[in-house]
Amino acid sequence: MRYGRTTTTTYAVLSEGLEKRFGEVRALRGLDLAVAEGTVCGVLGPNGAGKTTAVRLLTTLLRPDAGSARVAGHDLLREPGAVRRHIAATGQDTSIDGDLTGRQNLLLFARLHRVGGAAARAAELLDRFGLTEAADRPASGWSGGMRRRLDLAVSLIRLPRVLFLDEPTTGLDPASRTLFREAVRELTGAGTTVLLTTQYLEEADHLADDIALVDRGRVAHTGSPAELKALIGTHAEVVVADPDALTAAAGVLDRLTGSEPLLDRERNAVGAVTRDATLTLPHLVRTLDAAGVPLLDASLRPPTLDDVFLRLTEGPATPAGRLTDDEKERAA
């Protein structure tokens, strides 16, 4: 996702100023997105940030109110048919027919897409996603996770130039998510571009070459996972023995890190981030001890995408919560 290039042909997806309104709700407020060919772009953001709306626009399921986009080299508004011929998509709801068997679903989509060697391709995908044993049973009797795997297999029945995956691994167990990651890597190795929305931030960290952090209908930040983490700094966390000491611990972290602490009251933990490279774990522990804070654990660790998500979006705060005004006064 690099805006410095001068030609649109480098990009599999390029949007400028996309807007979409549903009544009084402005779902997209000028979405700018650039996804290089053959890469995985992770689109992250809070619920309601506009991720699914963006996917529906870019896959021609919705028409934007303003802005422009090119997908797979074709204009989204003037050439929607050409866009559809070069993309595939898996949404949050499965598209399979429960009255058909798993194999029949794959063969149906293979025929719709005029895929040669449909039977062999269906068998290959059933095996890849661990569905061979159930292949000839009606999909209506499958578990939710199996139906989700079949939906992913359907989206891969042909090799699209651009594959849109809107939270594709929701409901999948860890083994199935591993199969999914392997399939995505094979696709990008063959030249397919993948645009992925997910709530599993670890998944985006492993798969994405670039990330677009969407907040309130706009792309707020872009960069590789490493680049976005570098914006955050080191994460400091302490776990206290006495919940009444949380406020004092938060005060210490506030002074040492210069950022607002976040509390996890269920774990009696408080965390904050710092870009001060001189802060060490011994210094953190000594300062807390001097403040009379009874510790169970303390740590300094590199930032994760969870930290990026929480710090760089304005969406719902972490379930851990923040200090109340009274607690802030006591901590100070």
C-alpha positions in Angstrom: 0.0 0.0 0.0 2.3 2.7 -1.3 0.9 6.0 -2.7 4.3 7.1 -4.1 3.9 5.1 -7.3 2.8 7.1 -10.3 0.8 4.5 -12.3 -2.5 2.8 -11.4 -1.4 -0.4 -13.1 0.8 -1.3 -10.2 -2.3 -1.5 -8.0 -4.9 -4.3 -7.9 -7.2 -2.0 -5.9 -7.0 1.8 -6.0 -9.8 3.9 -4.5 -10.0 7.7 -4.0 -12.5 9.5 -1.9 -15.1 6.7 -1.7 -18.2 7.8 0.2 -21.4 5.9 1.1 -24.3 7.0 3.1 -27.2 5.0 4.5 -29.9 7.5 5.5 -28.3 9.7 8.1 -25.4 7.3 8.6 -22.1 8.1 6.7 -20.6 4.7 6.5 -17.6 5.9 4.3 -16.3 9.4 4.4 -13.7 9.5 1.7 -11.9 6.1 1.7 -8.5 6.2 0.0 -7.0 2.8 -0.5 -4.1 1.5 -2.6 -3.3 -2.3 -2.7 -0.2 -3.5 -4.7 -0.6 -6.5 -6.9 0.2 -9.8 -5.5 0.1 -8.7 -1.9 -2.2 -9.2 1.1 -3.8 -6.1 2.5 -5.4 -6.4 5.9 -8.2 -3.9 6.5 -8.7 -3.5 10.2 -10.9 -1.2 12.3 -13.6 -1.1 15.0 -17.1 -2.5 14.4 -19.0 0.0 12.4 -15.8 1.6 10.9 -16.9 0.9 7.4 -14.8 -2.2 6.5 -17.7 -4.3 5.2 -19.2 -1.3 3.3 -15.9 -0.8 1.6 -15.7 -4.5 0.5 -19.3 -4.3 -0.8 -18.5 -1.2 -2.8 -15.2 -2.6 -4.2 -17.0 -5.9 -5.2 -19.8 -4.0 -7.1 -22.5 -5.0 -4.6 -23.1 -1.4 -3.7 -22.6 1.8 -5.7 -20.7 4.6 -4.0 -22.3 8.0 -3.5 -19.0 9.7 -4.4 -15.4 8.9 -5.3 -13.8 6.5 -7.7 -12.0 3.2 -7.8 -10.2 0.8 -10.0 -10.2 -3.0 -9.3 -8.1 -5.5 -11.3 -7.4 -2.7 -13.7 -11.1 -1.8 -14.4 -13.1 1.2 -13.4 -15.6 0.3 -10.7 -18.4 2.4 -12.0 -18.0 2.2 -15.8 -16.9 -1.5 -16.0 -18.6 -3.4 -13.1 -19.0 -6.5 -15.2 -15.2 -6.6 -16.0 -14.5 -6.1 -12.3 -16.7 -9.0 -11.4 -15.0 -11.3 -13.9 -11.6 -10.8 -12.2 -12.6 -11.0 -8.6 -13.9 -13.5 -6.0 -15.3 -12.7 -2.6 -16.3 -14.4 0.6 -18.6 -12.4 2.9 -19.6 -12.8 6.5 -22.6 -14.9 5.5 -22.1 -18.2 3.6 -23.2 -18.4 0.0 -23.5 -22.2 -0.2 -26.7 -24.1 -0.9 -27.6 -26.3 2.0 -29.7 -28.7 -0.1 -26.6 -29.5 -2.2 -23.7 -31.6 -1.1 -20.3 -30.0 -0.6 -19.1 -31.4 -3.9 -22.2 -30.3 -5.7 -21.8 -26.8 -4.4 -18.2 -26.6 -5.7 -19.2 -28.1 -9.1 -22.1 -25.6 -9.4 -19.8 -22.6 -8.9 -17.2 -24.2 -11.1 -19.7 -24.3 -13.9 -20.9 -20.7 -13.3 -17.3 -19.6 -13.6 -16.6 -21.9 -16.6 -13.7 -23.6 -14.8 -12.1 -26.4 -16.7 -11.5 -29.7 -14.9 -14.2 -28.9 -12.4 -14.3 -32.3 -10.8 -10.6 -32.4 -10.2 -10.6 -28.8 -8.8 -13.5 -29.6 -6.5 -11.7 -32.7 -5.2 -8.6 -30.7 -4.6 -10.3 -28.0 -2.6 -12.3 -30.5 -0.6 -9.1 -32.2 0.4 -7.3 -28.9 1.1 -10.0 -27.9 3.6 -10.4 -31.3 5.2 -13.9 -31.8 3.8 -13.5 -35.0 1.7 -15.2 -37.3 4.2 -18.3 -35.1 4.2 -18.2 -34.2 0.6 -21.2 -36.1 -0.6 -23.5 -35.2 2.3 -26.0 -32.3 2.1 -24.3 -29.1 3.4 -27.3 -28.4 5.6 -26.2 -31.1 8.0 -22.7 -29.8 8.3 -21.4 -27.9 11.3 -21.0 -24.1 11.1 -17.2 -24.4 10.9 -17.4 -26.9 8.0 -19.9 -24.7 6.1 -17.5 -21.8 6.6 -14.6 -23.9 5.2 -16.8 -24.9 2.2 -17.6 -21.2 1.6 -13.8 -20.4 1.5 -13.3 -23.3 -0.9 -16.0 -22.0 -3.2 -14.3 -18.6 -3.3 -11.1 -20.4 -4.5 -12.8 -22.5 -7.2 -10.9 -20.3 -9.7 -7.9 -18.2 -9.3 -9.1 -14.6 -9.3 -6.9 -11.5 -9.8 -8.3 -10.1 -6.6 -9.8 -12.0 -3.7 -11.9 -10.1 -1.1 -12.3 -11.9 2.2 -14.6 -10.3 4.7 -13.9 -11.9 8.1 -13.4 -15.2 6.5 -12.2 -17.2 9.5 -15.0 -16.3 12.0 -16.1 -19.5 13.6 -13.1 -21.6 12.4 -11.0 -23.6 14.8 -7.2 -23.0 14.9 -6.5 -25.9 12.6 -8.9 -24.6 10.0 -7.4 -21.1 10.3 -4.0 -22.6 9.6 -5.4 -24.2 6.4 -6.8 -20.9 5.4 -3.5 -19.1 5.9 -1.7 -21.7 3.8 -4.2 -21.2 1.0 -3.8 -17.5 1.1 0.0 -17.7 0.9 -0.4 -20.1 -2.1 -2.7 -17.6 -3.8 -0.4 -14.6 -3.4 2.5 -16.8 -4.6 0.5 -17.4 -7.8 -0.1 -13.6 -8.2 -3.5 -13.1 -6.6 -4.1 -10.0 -4.6 -6.0 -10.5 -1.3 -7.9 -7.8 0.6 -8.7 -9.2 4.0 -10.9 -7.9 6.8 -10.5 -9.7 10.1 -11.1 -9.3 13.8 -8.2 -11.8 14.4 -5.3 -9.3 14.6 -2.7 -12.0 15.0 -4.0 -13.4 11.6 -3.4 -10.0 10.0 0.0 -9.8 11.6 1.0 -13.1 10.0 -0.5 -12.7 6.6 -0.6 -9.0 5.7 2.1 -7.2 3.7 0.3 -3.9 4.4 -2.5 -2.8 6.7 -5.1 -0.2 6.3 -6.5 0.9 9.6 -10.0 2.2 9.0 -11.7 4.4 11.5 -15.0 6.3 11.1 -15.2 5.7 7.4 -11.7 6.7 6.4 -8.3 5.1 6.2 -6.6 6.6 9.3 -3.2 4.9 9.1 -1.4 2.6 6.6 1.8 0.7 6.6 3.3 -2.7 7.2 2.6 -4.4 10.5 6.1 -3.5 11.6 5.7 0.2 10.6 2.4 0.5 12.5 3.9 -1.1 15.6 6.8 1.4 15.4 4.3 4.2 15.9 3.2 2.8 19.2 6.2 1.9 21.3 6.9 -0.6 24.0 3.9 -2.0 26.1 4.4 -2.0 29.9 2.0 -4.0 32.0 1.8 -4.7 35.7 -0.4 -7.1 37.7 -1.1 -6.1 41.3 -1.8 -8.3 44.3 -4.4 -5.9 45.6 -7.1 -4.4 43.4 -7.1 -1.3 45.5 -3.5 -0.7 44.3 -4.6 -0.4 40.6 -5.0 3.3 40.8 -1.5 3.8 42.3 0.0 1.5 39.7 -1.7 3.4 36.9 -0.3 6.6 38.3 3.2 5.2 38.2 2.8 4.0 34.6 1.3 7.4 33.6 4.4 9.2 34.9 6.9 6.7 33.5 5.3 6.3 30.0 3.5 9.6 29.5 0.5 7.8 28.0 -2.9 7.1 29.4 -3.0 3.7 31.2 -5.6 1.1 30.4 -7.1 -1.1 33.2 -8.0 -4.7 33.1 -10.0 -5.0 36.3 -10.7 -8.7 35.9 -6.9 -9.5 36.0 -6.0 -6.6 38.4 -3.7 -5.4 35.6 -2.8 -2.0 34.2 -0.9 -1.3 31.0 0.5 1.6 29.1 2.7 2.2 26.1 6.0 4.2 25.9 8.4 5.3 23.2 11.1 5.9 25.8 13.7 3.4 24.9 15.5 4.0 28.2 12.7 2.5 30.3 13.9 -0.9 31.7 12.0 -3.5 33.6 14.2 -3.2 36.8 13.5 0.6 36.8 9.8 -0.1 36.4 9.7 -2.6 39.3 11.8 -0.4 41.6 9.5 2.6 41.0 6.4 0.6 41.7 8.0 -0.8 44.8 8.9 2.7 46.0 5.3 3.7 45.5 4.1 0.8 47.7 2.4 -1.1 44.9 2.2 -4.8 45.7 3.2 -6.6 42.5 2.4 -10.1 41.2 4.0 -9.5 37.8 5.5 -6.8 35.6 6.6 -6.9 31.9 7.8 -4.8 29.0 7.1 -6.2 25.6 7.1 -5.1 22.0 3.8 -3.8 20.7 1.2 -6.0 19.0 -1.4 -5.2 16.4 -3.9 -5.2 19.3 -2.0 -2.2 20.8 -2.0 -0.5 17.4 -5.7 -1.1 17.0 -6.5 0.3 20.5 -4.2 3.3 20.2 -4.8 4.5 16.7 -8.5 4.1 16.4 -11.3 6.0 18.0 -13.6 3.0 18.2 -14.9 1.3 21.3 -12.3 1.3 24.1 -10.7 -2.0 25.2 -12.9 -4.0 27.6 -10.2 -3.3 30.1 -11.5 0.2 30.4 -9.9 3.5 31.4 -9.4 5.4 34.6 -12.4 7.3 35.9 -12.0 11.0 36.5 -11.9 10.3 40.3 -9.2 7.6 39.8 -7.2 10.0 37.6 -7.2 12.5 40.4 -6.0 9.9 42.9 -3.4 8.6 40.5 -1.9 12.1 40.0 
